[in-house]
Structures are given as structure tokens and as C-alpha cells.
Amino acid sequence: MNGFGLELSDSEFQAFSDLVYKKAGINLHAGKKELVRARLARRIREDGFDSFGEYYQFVINDETGDELVQLLDSVSTNLTNFFREPKHFQFMAQVFFPERRRFVSKKRGRLLRIWSAGCSTGEEPYSIAITALENMPDFDRWDIKILATDLSTKVLQTARQGVYTAERLADIPPEVLRRYFQRGQGDWTGWFKVKDQVKRLVVFRRLNLIEPLPFRKPVDLIFCRNVMIYFDKKTQTDLVARLSQVLADGGYLLIGHSESLTGVSQAFNYIQPTIYRKKT
């Protein structure tokens, strides 16, 4: 059975939808049925299952949880590019970093923590790291780390490698490209690798956003962009409450342009479109 001729019944789609919502908070409404069918058909073909029902039973009976991870990988959407939504990086350069340098707290010193939630294939956290390197003239005096997390193990593997085609870097100014990327040669012509000075700032981890958040120290800035669009209002409200808990007082939350905190949280002050600050 090649998987592509299989029909996904409404009841089977509902079973997968309920499972994904329970395990990851992702709301797969009826309009996503064809996307789910196509992506799971590919998984069925790869693993030799005969039907969606057989695959579903395998997932829920897999005690290792490995196939659930593969299922969530399959239905996750990952769309990103370097310096996507440029106003966020301008805000970091013009407001966030100067502010942090002016007001070094006695409690936290020169510790700076940034979280890229839903980091996909790595373009976002590497863009954050480059922005830090470009806009912190006393960079060496700071302890800066960027935690980059995603639900998908597949995209995290790509992110850790930090290797991208020239097309993915087309919008990066040539001087920035020279400073922070190594140009491939020979068989790697047309490819670029993120340099170690950038990579050292970023730690990649798999994280399911509906599970407990693994932070021991407050975070100064959270990128959680185009993540909440996959959640229903209840899951959004719960997530934002937990993001608020891990943010330092006065810390910033950046979200996507199709998202809003209106009716979701009272813990933040509106700064400008898609940028919010935790109330102190």
C-alpha cells in the first residue's frame, strides 16, 4: 500500500485531531483535514501501515512515545526566514539592548536571557544572536544565551546544523553575511554555514509548549511569533499566562502580526503592534 490512495474518514480525522490537541494544544479544525491526510499518508507509506486507523492505533500504543513525536512533526507547519518581521529586530537594536545596557540590575547583573519559542529551522534564533552581536558594543562583558525551542525534532536537527542555501539568505546585507556566515566551497557551493561565534549563543531544545516550562531563571525577551494561531482561545490564554510567569519584570513578549493579546491576558502593557511588556 503506497499510502497516497487512502481515504481519511471524518472519525479518523477527529481521532487524530483530538490526540494532537491533547498532546500539543494544536487545534486541527476541519479545514486542516486534507493537510493531515497528505502528511500522514507520507508517514504511512514510509512505515508500511495499511490504513490511518492502523497507524493511529500504533501511535497510541507506542510506549516509547517516539511515534507520537513523529506524528507531531508531520502535522506541524514550519515557515520562517532570517530577520522575518524586521521591526522586531529594529526594536531589539533601538530599544531593548540600549535599555538593558542602561539599567543593569543589581540582582541579575549582566545576565541576559532570550527565548525563541517555535524556532523552526533556526533562522529566528540566529537572527536574534546576530542582532545581539551587532548592537551590544560591550558584548564580551555580558552573559548572553538564547534558548531556541520547537515541537519538531526534524526542524531542530536542521537548526543545529546551521547550514542554509544562498536563497534563504538573500535578504541579509552583504557585510552582515560576511561577518556571520561561512561560504561553502566545492560540493557546498551555494550554501552558507552560520559561524561559531553565532552558534555559541544559541541552545536548541525540543519543547512542547503545553508542558511545564523548564526555566530556572527569568527570561528578558520572548519571541513567540505565529505560534498561538495554532491554538484555541483557552490554550492561548494558558500559554500567555505561563509565558508571563517566566518573563522578568518589565520583560518583553513579541508575537506574530496575525496574533493579539486582546482578551487573552491582562499581564502585559501594549507597546506597539505585536510588542508587549510585562507589567511590573
N, C-alpha and C positions, 0 to 999 in steps of 0.2 A: 504493500500500500504506500503510495507516494505522499499522502497527507493532503495534497492540494485539492483533491476532488471531494474531500469530506465536507459534510454539512454540519454546522454548529447549531444545534436546536436552541430554542429560547430557554428551555430549562437548563441545558448545559451552560449556556452563556451566563444565566443567572447564578449558577453554582460557582463558576469561576469569578464572577463579579463579586459575589458575597465573600469568597475566600480572599480575594485581593484587598477588599475593603477592610476585612477583619485583620489581616496581617500587615497591611501597609497604609491603610487610610485612603487609598486611591479610589476615587469614585468613577467606576466604569459604567456610565449611563448607556442607554440603548443605542445611542448614536455611535458607540465605540464597538459594536458587535462585529462589524466586518474587519476592523483593525485587529481585534482579538483573534478572530478566526484565522486571518492571514498569518499572524505572528506565531500562534500556537500550532498551526499546520506545519510550519517550518520546523518547530521543535518536535512534533510528532514524527515527521519524516526522518529527522536526524536520529531519533532514539528507537524507531521501529514500532511505534504503537499503532493499533488498528483503528482507534476512534478517540474522539475527545473525551468520552466517558471513561475509557480505559486509562487515558493519561491523567484525568482528574483523580481517579482512584489511586493511581501510583503516587501522585503528589501528596495527597492527604495521608497516605500510609507510609511515606518515606520518613523513617525515624531520624535520619541524619539531618533532615531539613535542606539538604543540598538542592533537591529538585524544586523546592519552593523558591529558593534563591534564583534558580534558572527561569522559573515561571515569571517572577517579578522582573527579572532582567528583560524578558521577552516583551512584556506589556508596558515597560517604562519608555517614555519618549525623551530623547536627549538631543536638544537643539541648542547650539551655542557657538560663539566665536570670540576671538580676542577683542577686549575692550568693548564688548556689547553694551549698549546703552551708555554712551560716553559721558553723559552728565554725572553719572555716579563716580566715575574716576576723576572728573574735574572737581567734584565735591570733596573727594579724598584729598586731592592736591591743594585745593584752595581753602578748605575749612577744617577737615578732620585732622590731618597731620600737623598743620600750624597750631591748632588748638591743643593737641596733645603735647606738643613741644613747649608751649607756653605754660601749661598747667600740669607740671609733673607732680603727681600726688605723693605725699609723704608715705602713704600706705602701700602703694604699688610701685613707686619709683619709676624706672624707665622700662617697665614691662608693658608690652603691647600685644594683645591677642585679637585676631580676626578670624571669623568663621565663614567659610563658603559652603553653605548648605545646599546640596543639589549641584555639586561641582561639575557633573558630567565628565567630559573627556579632558578637563584640566585647564581649558582656556581662561576661565574666570579666575581661579586662584593664582595662576601665573601672571595674569594681568594685574591682580592686586599686588603681588610681590614686586613686579616691575615698577608699579606706581610708587611703592614704598621706597625702593632704591633710588628712584628719580627725585623724590620730594622730601627725603629726610637727610639733610646735609650732615647731621651728626649721627648717621645711621649706626656706626660702629659702637656707639655708646648705649644703644638700646637692645633689649631682649625682645625681638620680634618673631612671632610664629603665626603661621596661617594654617588653620585646620581646614582641610577640604574633604567633605563627605558626600557620599551618594549611596543610593539604594542598590545600584547596579555594580556588580563585580566586574562586568565586562568593560564598562567605561573607565572604571578606576584603573584597570590594567593599562589602558591606553594613556591615561593621565600620568601615571607613574613613569612611563617611558619618556614622555615629553617630546615626542617626535611628530612633526606636522608637515604637511605638504606646503609648498610655496603659496598655493591658492588660499590656504587658511590664514596666511599672514599678510595678505595683500594690502590690508588697511593700516598696517603698522609702519610708522615713519622709518625711512632707511637707516637713520642714525641709531634709533632705538633697536632696530633689527640687528645691527652690527654689534651693539653693546651686549645684548642679552641672548642672542641665538648663534649657534654654530652652523655654518652652511655645510651641507653634505657634499661629498665628492664621490666620483666613481659610480658605483651602483646606487649611491644615495643622492645623486644629483637631483635637484628639485625638491629636496627635503631639508628641514631645519630642525635642530635639536636645542631645547632650552638649556642654557648654560648652568653650570653647577651653582653659581652664586645666587641664581633664582631658585633652583630646585631646593637648596638648603633651607629656604624659608618655609617650605610647604610640606605638611604631613598629610598623607591621604589615608582615609579610613572608611570602611563600609559602615553606614549608619541608617537605620530605619527611623524616620522622624516621629513615628508614633510610639516608639520605645523610649525608656529613660535616657536623658541626655548626659553624656559622660564628661561633664565639666567639673573640675575641682576649683578652678579659678575663674573669676568673672571675665567675660568677653567684652571688648571695647566696641566692636563693629561686627554686625552680622549681615552678610549677603544672603537673602532667602528669596531669590527672584524667580518668578514663573514656576513656583513650586505649589503654592496654595491653590492655583487654578485647577489642580487635580483632586482637590479635597472638597467635601461638602462644608456647609457653614459651621456645623458642630466641630468637625475636625480642625477647621481653620482656627476657630476660637480657642480650642485647646492648645493647638500648636503655638499660637502667638502668646498665650499666657506662659507657656514653658520657655519660649524664647526670651520673654521679659525677665524670667527668673534667672537666666544665665547671663543676661546683659549687666554690665556695670552701670551704676547710676550715671545718667547722662549719656549712656552709650547709644549708638545709632543702629537702626534697622533699615535696610534697603530692600525694597520689594519690586516686583515687575510692574510694567506700565498698565497691564490689564488687571492688576490687583489693587485692593484698597483695604485699609483697616476700619473703615466706616462700618459700624455695627458689629465689629469683631473684637475690639479692645479699647479700653479707656486708659491703658497704662502708658500711652505714648502721646507726645505732642507732635502735631504736624509741622514739618519744617518746610518742605516743598514737595511737589508731586513725587511720590514713591520713596520719600525720605522721611523717617520718623525718629524722634529722640525719646528715650525712656525718661519718664518723669522722675524727678528727684524728691 
